[in-house]
């Protein structure tokens, strides 16, 4: 090889990424399995409802409280199914030894360092495990299954997630259920000392095409060949592809690149491979880019002094003086938490709270204020003693929007969650604006929508598709004082029309219900009796006034009756009744305008003959009668009267016939005698 020339470039890539807000969803219900071979658990599947996540290119799954007392082949297998049907087989896992009792939190992440090796001995983050190699039993979906969380599209995480857990071996529990974390911190990825090197190989003025063996050595001198001046290598790369002279490879000289002094890279090439190494031109000076990967070495740096607070064990810059430990900016980590937590970062603290704001000349604008009682105020204008709550938002003008929660994309989108973490009675509720135009009120502990308002202003309770302005699936109950003039008597529940205080439906208490129209009570229900035009119904239906009905059906089928017998005394009994003309007494006449004078029967007299026809009150007093029931009596009486008439007519006809027969015989005898 007469001449080799190497040209190389350094390439840096910068990736801009939008940081999403981390969100965690948990189903803390204990998962139990009774033992056996591939036995479904008590929650099969265990259900988790996710909402309000705009996009999640990264998420993890955590098993909370995996029992450690496993022995031998005691394992659980996990199948995760996303809202869009992605099926992720997380494999089988076991934990701990049967010699002690503990619980572990096992997290699965695509960027973890390694898979979980059973049995696990501590909580940690791992890659999804080896699939179990067989379909999960129904109702779990069949295969094929994936083995990576990244198989779920970033914009398809809102909805119902299902976790199918199989037990194998002894009975065990997952004490605290499972969690999904979206857009949380990714797993630490060591930067290391490796860097990418790209060069151009030219032989005899022609760019090389094919393969070449390359050898790289790092020196702290541009020309010295003394071994003591060699900082790293040599590193051999055999059979590297070279296209139009360009090649790319990865080099790692370990800690040799941490040298604060200048370094040179020597390259030897054998092209074609096996033809013998030849040094390629002069050594190349290493630019600061590869060394900048590690920040442990720097030629110069801006310096400043901070006061070390031995009580905290971290660096703290006091903003007044070194002797004032109540005001400062510090960096706190896990070994010395701040206020019981480990922020692992900067903390601004003051004795009585603090303010963040801006200043334009002499105009000071306070944007955020907090107190030493952990209360926060956004917008300080007009307040001296605020905030009045844990979070207080103060607008500056009449139309100043106090709080805006926005999002975009599929799912429930923006919303607010209210959580009570009490172990046995606490629940989680949410209020969300969905991309479908609906305003959702959700019970996230039950993964259910309790109420919504759609884009047309319709309200649905117990239904997500209201068909009218207020659509309720289930009962409706309203309480409180009644509207309008009828409210004085209302000590129960009330319904009334919008803007109408004189009409409505009311519960009066004492098992009484009233319907009022235009301040006049028209219906009263009391004790199971219904009164129309009266407040004291004595029968199941008491009507004060006229009744107009196109048809009235009274049950009368023989299928409903026993002991049916003819009414043999209808005529004689009916003849005992006496129809009368009468005048209604004043209190009853007032309810019958134009009918003060009337005709009918006296019910007490009818009761002596036909007790089945009359009605009585609770005390047994006769109050009225059913005139329609006398129809059956009248029919039978007519039939009996007709029978008697027919009998008398028959008897008379028979007597006349006998007379005729006797006269005919006498005539025949006379004619016979004359003939002689």
C-alpha positions as CSV (number, residue, x, y, z in Angstrom):
1,X,0.0,0.0,0.0
2,X,1.8,3.1,-1.2
3,X,-0.4,5.7,0.4
4,X,-3.3,5.7,2.7
5,X,-5.1,8.9,3.6
6,X,-7.8,9.1,6.4
7,X,-10.3,11.9,6.7
8,X,-12.7,11.9,9.7
9,X,-15.5,14.0,11.0
10,X,-17.1,14.4,14.4
11,X,-20.9,14.2,14.4
12,X,-23.0,15.4,17.3
13,X,-26.8,14.9,17.4
14,X,-29.2,16.8,19.5
15,X,-32.6,15.4,20.1
16,X,-35.4,17.7,21.3
17,X,-38.1,16.0,23.3
18,X,-41.2,17.3,24.8
19,X,-41.4,16.3,28.5
20,X,-44.8,14.8,29.5
21,X,-46.2,14.9,33.0
22,X,-45.8,11.7,34.9
23,X,-49.1,10.0,35.9
24,X,-49.7,6.9,38.0
25,X,-52.9,4.7,38.2
26,X,-53.3,2.0,40.8
27,X,-55.7,-0.9,41.5
28,X,-54.7,-1.8,45.1
29,X,-57.1,-4.7,45.4
30,X,-55.2,-7.8,46.7
31,X,-54.7,-10.5,44.1
32,X,-54.9,-14.0,45.6
33,X,-54.3,-17.5,44.1
34,X,-55.2,-20.7,45.8
35,X,-52.5,-22.8,44.4
36,X,-52.3,-25.5,41.7
37,X,-50.9,-25.6,38.2
38,X,-51.5,-22.5,36.1
39,X,-54.5,-21.5,38.3
40,X,-56.4,-18.2,37.6
41,X,-56.3,-15.8,40.5
42,X,-59.2,-14.2,42.5
43,X,-59.1,-11.2,40.1
44,X,-58.8,-12.7,36.7
45,X,-58.6,-10.2,35.2
46,X,-57.7,-7.4,37.6
47,X,-59.1,-4.2,36.0
48,X,-57.4,-0.7,36.0
49,X,-59.0,2.3,34.3
50,X,-56.7,4.9,32.9
51,X,-57.7,8.4,31.7
52,X,-56.4,11.8,31.1
53,X,-53.1,10.7,29.6
54,X,-52.5,12.7,26.3
55,X,-49.7,10.5,25.1
56,X,-47.4,8.0,26.7
57,X,-44.4,6.9,24.6
58,X,-43.0,5.3,27.8
59,X,-44.7,3.5,30.7
60,X,-44.0,0.9,33.3
61,X,-45.9,-1.7,35.2
62,X,-45.4,-2.4,38.9
63,X,-46.6,-5.5,40.9
64,X,-47.1,-4.2,44.5
65,X,-46.4,-6.5,47.4
66,X,-45.3,-9.8,45.8
67,X,-45.1,-12.3,48.6
68,X,-41.5,-13.5,49.2
69,X,-42.3,-16.9,50.7
70,X,-42.0,-18.8,47.5
71,X,-40.3,-22.2,47.3
72,X,-39.2,-24.3,44.4
73,X,-41.5,-23.8,41.4
74,X,-43.9,-21.3,43.2
75,X,-44.3,-18.6,40.6
76,X,-46.9,-16.2,39.0
77,X,-47.3,-15.5,35.3
78,X,-48.6,-12.1,34.1
79,X,-50.4,-11.1,30.9
80,X,-51.2,-7.4,30.4
81,X,-53.8,-6.3,27.9
82,X,-54.1,-2.7,26.8
83,X,-57.3,-0.8,26.0
84,X,-56.7,-1.3,22.2
85,X,-56.0,-5.1,22.6
86,X,-52.2,-5.2,22.8
87,X,-51.3,-8.4,24.6
88,X,-48.0,-8.4,26.5
89,X,-46.7,-11.6,28.1
90,X,-44.5,-10.4,31.0
91,X,-43.4,-13.9,31.8
92,X,-43.2,-15.9,35.0
93,X,-41.7,-14.6,38.2
94,X,-41.1,-15.8,41.7
95,X,-39.7,-14.1,44.8
96,X,-37.7,-14.9,47.8
97,X,-37.2,-17.9,50.0
98,X,-39.6,-19.8,52.1
99,X,-37.3,-19.2,55.1
100,X,-38.5,-15.6,55.7
101,X,-41.4,-13.4,55.0
102,X,-41.3,-10.1,53.0
103,X,-42.9,-8.4,50.1
104,X,-41.3,-6.9,47.0
105,X,-42.4,-4.3,44.5
106,X,-41.4,-5.6,41.0
107,X,-41.4,-3.0,38.1
108,X,-41.3,-3.9,34.5
109,X,-39.7,-1.4,32.0
110,X,-38.4,-1.8,28.5
111,X,-35.2,0.1,29.3
112,X,-34.3,-1.9,32.4
113,X,-30.8,-3.3,32.7
114,X,-31.8,-7.0,32.8
115,X,-34.6,-9.5,33.2
116,X,-35.8,-10.7,36.6
117,X,-34.1,-13.9,37.7
118,X,-36.3,-16.0,39.9
119,X,-36.4,-16.1,42.8
120,X,-36.1,-12.3,43.3
121,X,-34.5,-11.2,46.5
122,X,-35.3,-7.4,46.5
123,X,-37.6,-4.9,44.9
124,X,-36.4,-3.5,41.6
125,X,-37.0,-2.7,37.9
126,X,-36.5,-5.4,35.3
127,X,-37.2,-6.2,31.6
128,X,-40.3,-8.3,30.9
129,X,-39.4,-11.9,31.6
130,X,-39.4,-15.0,29.4
131,X,-43.0,-15.8,28.2
132,X,-44.6,-18.9,29.7
133,X,-44.9,-20.5,26.3
134,X,-48.6,-21.4,26.5
135,X,-51.9,-19.5,26.1
136,X,-53.4,-18.0,29.2
137,X,-56.8,-19.7,30.0
138,X,-60.1,-17.9,29.2
139,X,-61.3,-15.3,29.6
140,X,-57.8,-14.1,28.8
141,X,-57.3,-13.5,25.0
142,X,-55.3,-16.0,23.0
143,X,-51.9,-15.5,21.5
144,X,-49.8,-14.5,19.8
145,X,-48.4,-12.3,22.6
146,X,-45.7,-9.6,22.5
147,X,-43.0,-9.3,25.1
148,X,-42.4,-5.5,25.2
149,X,-44.4,-2.6,26.7
150,X,-43.5,-0.5,23.6
151,X,-46.1,-2.6,21.6
152,X,-48.8,-0.2,23.0
153,X,-49.2,2.9,20.8
154,X,-48.3,6.1,22.6
155,X,-51.7,7.7,22.1
156,X,-53.8,4.6,23.0
157,X,-53.3,4.2,26.7
158,X,-56.6,5.7,27.9
159,X,-59.3,3.2,28.8
160,X,-59.6,-0.2,30.5
161,X,-56.4,-2.2,31.2
162,X,-56.6,-5.9,32.2
163,X,-54.0,-7.9,34.1
164,X,-54.4,-11.7,34.0
165,X,-52.4,-13.4,36.8
166,X,-51.8,-17.2,37.0
167,X,-50.5,-18.9,40.1
168,X,-48.4,-22.1,40.1
169,X,-47.5,-24.0,43.2
170,X,-48.6,-22.9,46.7
171,X,-51.3,-20.4,47.5
172,X,-49.9,-16.8,47.6
173,X,-51.0,-13.2,47.4
174,X,-50.0,-9.9,45.7
175,X,-50.9,-7.8,48.6
176,X,-51.3,-4.3,47.1
177,X,-52.3,-5.0,43.5
178,X,-50.6,-3.3,40.6
179,X,-49.9,0.1,39.1
180,X,-49.2,1.7,35.7
181,X,-46.9,4.7,35.5
182,X,-47.0,6.9,32.4
183,X,-44.3,9.3,31.3
184,X,-42.3,8.8,34.4
185,X,-38.5,8.9,34.7
186,X,-36.8,6.5,32.4
187,X,-34.2,4.0,33.8
188,X,-30.7,5.4,34.2
189,X,-28.6,4.5,31.2
190,X,-24.9,4.6,32.0
191,X,-23.1,6.9,29.5
192,X,-19.9,5.0,29.8
193,X,-16.7,5.9,27.9
194,X,-17.6,4.5,24.5
195,X,-17.9,6.9,21.5
196,X,-18.6,6.6,17.8
197,X,-15.8,7.2,15.3
198,X,-16.3,7.9,11.6
199,X,-13.5,8.2,9.1
200,X,-12.7,8.1,5.3
201,X,-10.1,5.6,4.0
202,X,-8.4,6.4,0.7
203,X,-5.8,4.2,-1.0
204,X,-3.6,5.6,-3.9
205,X,-6.1,8.5,-4.2
206,X,-9.1,6.2,-4.6
207,X,-11.8,5.7,-2.0
208,X,-11.7,2.2,-0.7
209,X,-14.7,0.0,-1.2
210,X,-14.9,-3.4,0.5
211,X,-13.6,-4.4,4.0
212,X,-10.6,-3.5,6.0
213,X,-8.9,-4.4,9.3
214,X,-8.4,-1.3,11.5
215,X,-6.3,-0.9,14.7
216,X,-6.7,2.1,17.0
217,X,-4.2,3.3,19.7
218,X,-4.5,6.3,22.0
219,X,-1.3,8.3,22.7
220,X,-0.5,11.4,24.9
221,X,2.2,12.4,22.4
222,X,1.9,13.3,18.7
223,X,5.1,11.3,17.7
224,X,6.5,9.3,20.6
225,X,6.5,5.5,20.2
226,X,7.5,4.8,23.8
227,X,5.1,2.5,25.5
228,X,4.9,4.8,28.5
229,X,3.3,7.5,26.3
230,X,0.6,5.1,25.1
231,X,-2.7,6.0,27.0
232,X,-5.0,3.3,25.6
233,X,-5.4,0.4,23.2
234,X,-4.6,-0.9,20.8
235,X,-8.2,-1.7,19.8
236,X,-8.6,-4.0,16.8
237,X,-11.7,-3.9,14.5
238,X,-11.6,-6.7,11.9
239,X,-13.7,-6.8,8.7
240,X,-15.1,-3.3,8.8
241,X,-17.3,-2.4,5.9
242,X,-16.0,0.6,3.9
243,X,-18.3,2.2,1.3
244,X,-16.8,5.0,-0.9
245,X,-14.1,5.3,1.7
246,X,-16.4,5.9,4.6
247,X,-16.5,3.7,7.7
248,X,-18.0,3.9,11.2
249,X,-17.0,2.0,14.3
250,X,-17.3,2.3,18.1
251,X,-14.3,2.8,20.3
252,X,-13.9,2.5,24.1
253,X,-10.6,3.3,25.8
254,X,-12.1,3.2,29.2
255,X,-10.8,5.9,31.6
256,X,-8.0,6.8,29.3
257,X,-10.1,9.6,27.8
258,X,-10.3,11.2,31.3
259,X,-6.8,12.5,30.8
260,X,-6.8,16.3,31.2
261,X,-3.9,16.6,28.7
262,X,-4.1,16.4,25.0
263,X,-4.5,13.0,23.3
264,X,-3.8,11.7,19.8
265,X,-5.4,8.8,18.0
266,X,-3.2,6.5,15.8
267,X,-4.9,4.4,13.2
268,X,-3.4,1.4,11.4
269,X,-5.2,-0.2,8.4
270,X,-4.9,-3.5,6.5
271,X,-6.8,-3.3,3.2
272,X,-7.6,-5.9,2.1
273,X,-7.8,-7.7,5.4
274,X,-4.7,-9.8,6.1
275,X,-2.4,-7.7,3.9
276,X,-0.5,-6.3,6.9
277,X,-1.1,-3.2,9.0
278,X,0.1,0.2,7.7
279,X,0.0,3.4,9.8
280,X,-2.5,5.8,8.3
281,X,-0.9,9.3,8.0
282,X,0.0,11.3,11.1
283,X,-1.8,10.7,14.4
284,X,-5.0,12.7,14.8
285,X,-5.6,15.1,17.7
286,X,-8.6,14.1,19.8
287,X,-11.0,17.0,20.0
288,X,-12.8,17.7,23.3
289,X,-16.1,16.1,22.1
290,X,-15.4,12.5,23.2
291,X,-13.8,13.6,26.5
292,X,-16.8,15.8,27.2
293,X,-19.0,12.7,27.6
294,X,-17.6,12.5,31.1
295,X,-17.7,15.6,33.4
296,X,-15.2,14.3,35.9
297,X,-12.4,16.2,34.2
298,X,-12.4,19.8,33.0
299,X,-9.6,22.3,32.3
300,X,-11.3,25.3,33.8
301,X,-14.6,26.0,35.5
302,X,-16.5,29.0,37.0
303,X,-16.2,28.8,40.8
304,X,-18.2,30.2,43.7
305,X,-18.4,29.5,47.4
306,X,-21.3,28.0,49.3
307,X,-21.7,27.5,53.0
308,X,-21.8,23.9,54.0
309,X,-24.5,23.0,56.6
310,X,-23.3,20.0,58.5
311,X,-26.8,19.3,59.8
312,X,-28.1,18.7,56.3
313,X,-25.1,17.1,54.9
314,X,-25.7,18.8,51.5
315,X,-24.6,22.1,50.0
316,X,-26.7,25.0,50.9
317,X,-26.4,28.7,49.8
318,X,-27.9,31.0,52.5
319,X,-29.5,34.0,50.9
320,X,-28.9,36.4,53.9
321,X,-25.8,35.4,55.8
322,X,-24.0,32.2,56.8
323,X,-25.5,32.5,60.3
324,X,-29.1,32.6,59.1
325,X,-30.2,29.1,58.4
326,X,-33.8,30.0,57.8
327,X,-33.4,31.5,54.3
328,X,-31.6,29.7,51.5
329,X,-31.3,27.7,48.4
330,X,-30.2,24.1,48.9
331,X,-29.7,20.8,47.2
332,X,-31.2,17.9,49.1
333,X,-31.0,14.2,48.4
334,X,-32.0,10.9,49.8
335,X,-29.4,10.8,52.5
336,X,-30.6,14.0,54.1
337,X,-34.3,14.6,53.1
338,X,-35.9,18.0,53.3
339,X,-39.2,18.1,55.4
340,X,-39.3,14.3,55.3
341,X,-39.0,13.9,51.6
342,X,-36.1,13.4,49.2
343,X,-36.5,15.9,46.3
344,X,-33.1,15.1,44.9
345,X,-32.7,18.6,43.7
346,X,-33.0,22.3,44.5
347,X,-35.2,23.6,47.3
348,X,-35.9,27.3,48.0
349,X,-36.8,27.8,51.7
350,X,-37.7,30.8,53.9
351,X,-38.8,31.3,57.5
352,X,-42.4,32.5,56.9
353,X,-42.8,31.3,53.3
354,X,-41.9,33.0,50.1
355,X,-42.8,34.8,46.9
356,X,-41.9,34.3,43.3
357,X,-42.6,37.2,40.9
358,X,-41.3,39.6,38.3
359,X,-40.3,43.3,38.4
360,X,-40.6,45.8,35.6
361,X,-38.9,49.0,36.8
362,X,-40.7,49.9,40.0
363,X,-43.7,47.6,39.3
364,X,-43.5,44.4,41.3
365,X,-45.8,41.5,40.3
366,X,-46.1,38.6,42.7
367,X,-47.0,35.5,40.8
368,X,-46.7,32.8,43.4
369,X,-46.8,32.9,47.2
370,X,-46.5,30.2,49.8
371,X,-46.7,30.2,53.6
372,X,-44.9,28.2,56.3
373,X,-48.2,26.3,56.8
374,X,-47.9,24.7,53.3
375,X,-50.5,26.9,51.6
376,X,-50.0,28.3,48.1
377,X,-51.5,31.3,46.4
378,X,-51.3,32.1,42.7
379,X,-51.9,35.8,42.0
380,X,-51.2,38.0,45.1
381,X,-53.1,41.1,44.0
382,X,-55.4,42.4,46.8
383,X,-54.4,39.8,49.4
384,X,-52.3,40.4,52.5
385,X,-53.2,37.3,54.7
386,X,-53.9,34.8,52.0
387,X,-53.9,32.1,50.8
388,X,-57.1,30.9,52.3
389,X,-56.7,27.2,51.3
390,X,-54.1,24.7,50.4
391,X,-54.2,26.1,46.8
392,X,-55.7,29.5,46.3
393,X,-56.0,31.1,42.8
394,X,-56.7,34.8,42.7
395,X,-57.8,36.5,39.5
396,X,-56.8,40.1,38.7
397,X,-60.0,41.1,36.9
398,X,-63.7,40.1,36.4
399,X,-63.0,37.9,33.3
400,X,-59.6,36.6,34.5
401,X,-59.6,32.8,34.1
402,X,-58.6,31.4,37.5
403,X,-57.6,27.8,36.4
404,X,-57.1,26.3,33.0
405,X,-56.4,22.6,32.6
406,X,-55.9,21.7,29.0
407,X,-54.8,18.8,26.9
408,X,-55.3,17.3,23.4
409,X,-55.6,13.9,21.7
410,X,-57.7,10.9,22.4
411,X,-59.3,9.8,25.7
412,X,-60.7,11.9,28.5
413,X,-58.1,14.6,28.1
414,X,-57.9,17.3,30.7
415,X,-59.4,16.8,34.1
416,X,-59.1,17.0,37.9
417,X,-58.8,14.0,40.2
418,X,-59.9,14.0,43.9
419,X,-58.3,11.2,45.9
420,X,-58.9,10.1,49.5
421,X,-56.3,7.5,50.4
422,X,-58.0,6.1,53.5
423,X,-57.3,2.4,53.5
424,X,-60.9,1.0,53.7
425,X,-63.2,3.9,52.8
426,X,-61.3,6.3,50.6
427,X,-62.2,6.6,46.9
428,X,-60.9,8.4,43.9
429,X,-63.2,10.6,41.8
430,X,-62.5,12.5,38.6
431,X,-63.9,15.3,36.5
432,X,-62.7,15.3,32.9
433,X,-63.3,17.0,29.6
434,X,-63.3,14.3,26.9
435,X,-62.3,14.7,23.3
436,X,-65.8,13.5,22.4
437,X,-67.3,16.8,23.8
438,X,-68.6,15.2,27.0
439,X,-67.9,16.4,30.5
440,X,-67.4,13.3,32.6
441,X,-67.9,12.8,36.3
442,X,-66.2,9.5,37.1
443,X,-65.8,7.2,40.1
444,X,-62.3,5.9,39.3
445,X,-62.3,3.5,42.2
446,X,-65.1,1.7,40.4
447,X,-63.8,2.6,36.9
448,X,-67.3,3.9,36.1
449,X,-68.8,7.1,34.8
450,X,-71.5,8.3,37.3
451,X,-72.7,11.4,35.3
452,X,-71.9,13.4,32.2
453,X,-73.0,16.5,30.4
454,X,-72.8,16.3,26.7
455,X,-72.0,19.0,24.1
456,X,-75.8,19.6,23.6
457,X,-76.3,20.4,27.3
458,X,-78.0,17.1,28.1
459,X,-77.3,15.6,31.5
460,X,-77.0,11.8,31.9
461,X,-77.1,10.1,35.3
462,X,-76.4,6.4,35.1
463,X,-76.2,6.6,31.3
464,X,-73.5,8.0,29.0
465,X,-76.1,8.6,26.2
466,X,-78.8,11.0,27.5
467,X,-81.7,11.2,25.2
468,X,-83.4,14.1,26.9
469,X,-82.3,17.2,28.8
470,X,-82.1,15.3,32.0
471,X,-81.9,11.5,31.6
472,X,-81.7,9.3,34.7
473,X,-81.3,5.5,34.8
474,X,-82.6,4.6,38.2
475,X,-84.7,6.4,40.8
476,X,-84.9,10.1,41.4
477,X,-85.3,11.6,44.8
478,X,-85.6,15.3,45.6
479,X,-85.7,16.8,49.1
480,X,-86.4,20.1,50.7
481,X,-89.0,22.9,51.2
482,X,-91.7,23.0,48.5
483,X,-92.0,25.9,46.1
484,X,-94.8,28.5,45.9
485,X,-97.9,28.7,48.0
486,X,-97.9,25.0,48.7
487,X,-94.5,25.1,50.5
488,X,-96.1,25.8,53.9
489,X,-97.4,22.2,54.0
490,X,-94.3,20.5,52.5
491,X,-91.9,18.8,54.9
492,X,-90.7,16.2,52.4
493,X,-89.6,16.2,48.8
494,X,-90.6,18.4,45.9
495,X,-90.5,18.5,42.1
496,X,-91.7,21.6,40.2
497,X,-91.5,23.0,36.7
498,X,-88.8,25.7,36.0
499,X,-90.0,29.1,37.0
500,X,-93.4,27.6,38.2
501,X,-93.8,28.0,42.0
502,X,-97.5,27.1,42.0
503,X,-97.5,23.7,40.4
504,X,-95.5,20.6,41.2
505,X,-95.3,17.2,42.7
506,X,-94.8,17.1,46.5
507,X,-94.2,14.7,49.3
508,X,-96.0,15.9,52.4
509,X,-94.7,13.4,54.9
510,X,-96.9,10.9,56.8
511,X,-97.0,8.8,53.7
512,X,-98.9,11.5,51.8
513,X,-98.2,12.7,48.2
514,X,-99.8,15.7,46.5
515,X,-100.1,17.1,43.0
516,X,-100.7,20.8,42.8
517,X,-101.8,22.7,39.7
518,X,-101.8,26.5,39.8
519,X,-101.8,26.6,43.6
520,X,-104.8,24.2,43.8
521,X,-104.3,20.6,45.0
522,X,-105.9,18.2,42.5
523,X,-104.6,14.8,43.6
524,X,-103.9,13.5,47.1
525,X,-102.4,10.0,47.8
526,X,-102.7,8.9,51.4
527,X,-102.5,5.5,53.0
528,X,-102.6,3.8,49.6
529,X,-105.8,5.6,48.6
530,X,-105.9,8.1,45.7
531,X,-108.2,11.1,45.9
532,X,-109.0,13.3,42.9
533,X,-110.6,16.6,44.0
534,X,-110.5,15.5,47.7
535,X,-107.8,15.4,50.3
536,X,-109.5,12.5,52.3
537,X,-109.8,9.6,49.9
538,X,-111.7,6.7,51.6
539,X,-111.3,4.2,48.8
540,X,-108.5,3.1,46.5
541,X,-109.8,5.8,44.1
542,X,-112.1,8.6,45.4
543,X,-113.2,11.1,42.9
544,X,-114.9,14.4,43.9
545,X,-116.5,15.4,40.6
546,X,-117.5,13.8,37.3
547,X,-115.6,10.9,35.7
548,X,-115.4,10.6,31.9
549,X,-114.0,7.4,30.6
550,X,-114.1,6.0,27.1
551,X,-113.8,2.4,28.5
552,X,-113.7,1.0,32.0
553,X,-112.7,-2.7,32.3
554,X,-113.5,-4.6,35.4
555,X,-111.9,-8.0,36.0
556,X,-114.6,-10.6,35.5
557,X,-113.1,-13.7,33.8
558,X,-114.1,-17.1,35.2
559,X,-110.4,-17.8,35.6
560,X,-110.4,-15.4,38.5
561,X,-113.4,-16.8,40.4
562,X,-114.3,-19.7,42.6
563,X,-117.7,-20.9,44.0
564,X,-119.7,-19.6,41.1
565,X,-123.5,-20.1,41.8
566,X,-126.7,-18.8,40.2
567,X,-128.5,-15.9,41.8
568,X,-131.9,-17.6,42.3
569,X,-133.5,-14.8,44.4
570,X,-132.6,-11.8,42.2
571,X,-136.2,-10.8,41.4
572,X,-137.5,-11.0,45.0
573,X,-134.5,-9.2,46.4
574,X,-134.6,-6.5,43.7
575,X,-138.3,-5.9,44.5
576,X,-137.2,-5.0,48.1
577,X,-135.1,-2.1,46.9
578,X,-136.6,1.4,46.8
579,X,-135.4,4.1,44.4
580,X,-135.6,7.6,46.0
581,X,-135.4,11.2,45.1
582,X,-133.3,13.3,47.5
583,X,-131.3,16.5,48.0
584,X,-127.5,16.4,48.9
585,X,-126.5,18.0,52.2
586,X,-124.7,21.3,51.8
587,X,-121.2,20.1,52.2
588,X,-121.8,17.4,49.5
589,X,-123.9,19.6,47.3
590,X,-121.0,22.1,47.0
591,X,-119.0,19.4,45.3
592,X,-121.8,18.8,42.7
593,X,-122.7,22.0,41.1
594,X,-126.0,21.5,39.2
595,X,-126.6,18.2,40.8
596,X,-127.8,19.3,44.3
597,X,-131.1,17.4,43.7
598,X,-130.5,13.8,42.7
599,X,-132.0,10.2,42.4
600,X,-130.6,6.9,43.6
601,X,-130.6,4.5,46.4
602,X,-129.9,4.8,50.1
603,X,-126.8,2.6,50.5
604,X,-127.7,1.4,54.0
605,X,-131.0,0.0,52.7
606,X,-129.2,-1.6,49.8
607,X,-126.7,-3.2,52.2
608,X,-129.6,-5.1,53.9
609,X,-130.4,-6.8,50.6
610,X,-127.1,-6.8,48.6
611,X,-124.2,-6.3,51.1
612,X,-121.8,-7.1,48.2
613,X,-122.7,-3.8,46.5
614,X,-121.8,-1.3,49.2
615,X,-118.5,0.2,50.4
616,X,-117.5,0.7,54.0
617,X,-114.9,2.8,55.7
618,X,-112.3,1.6,58.2
619,X,-114.9,1.8,61.0
620,X,-117.3,-0.3,59.0
621,X,-119.7,2.5,58.2
622,X,-121.4,2.4,54.9
623,X,-120.1,5.1,52.6
624,X,-121.3,4.3,49.1
625,X,-122.2,1.6,46.6
626,X,-121.3,0.3,43.2
627,X,-124.4,0.9,41.1
628,X,-122.8,-1.2,38.2
629,X,-123.0,-4.3,40.3
630,X,-126.8,-4.1,40.3
631,X,-126.6,-4.9,36.6
632,X,-126.1,-8.6,37.3
633,X,-129.1,-8.5,39.7
634,X,-131.3,-6.7,37.2
635,X,-130.4,-9.2,34.4
636,X,-131.2,-12.2,36.6
637,X,-134.4,-10.5,37.9
638,X,-135.6,-9.9,34.3
639,X,-134.8,-13.5,33.5
640,X,-136.7,-14.8,36.5
641,X,-139.6,-12.5,35.8
642,X,-139.7,-13.7,32.2
643,X,-139.6,-17.3,33.4
644,X,-142.6,-16.7,35.7
645,X,-144.4,-15.0,32.9
646,X,-143.6,-17.9,30.5
647,X,-144.8,-20.4,33.1
648,X,-148.1,-18.6,33.6
649,X,-148.5,-18.2,29.9
650,X,-147.9,-21.8,29.3
651,X,-150.3,-22.8,32.0
652,X,-153.0,-20.6,30.5
653,X,-152.4,-21.9,27.0
654,X,-152.6,-25.5,28.2
655,X,-156.0,-24.8,29.9
656,X,-157.4,-23.2,26.8
657,X,-156.1,-26.1,24.8
658,X,-157.9,-28.5,27.1
659,X,-161.2,-26.5,26.7
660,X,-160.8,-26.5,22.9
661,X,-160.1,-30.3,22.9
662,X,-163.2,-30.8,25.1
663,X,-165.4,-28.7,22.8
664,X,-164.1,-30.5,19.7
665,X,-165.0,-33.8,21.3
666,X,-168.6,-32.6,22.2
667,X,-169.0,-31.3,18.6
668,X,-167.9,-34.6,17.2
669,X,-170.4,-36.5,19.4
670,X,-173.3,-34.2,18.3
671,X,-172.5,-34.6,14.6
672,X,-172.4,-38.4,15.1
673,X,-175.8,-38.4,16.9
674,X,-177.4,-36.2,14.1
675,X,-176.2,-38.6,11.5
676,X,-178.1,-41.5,13.0
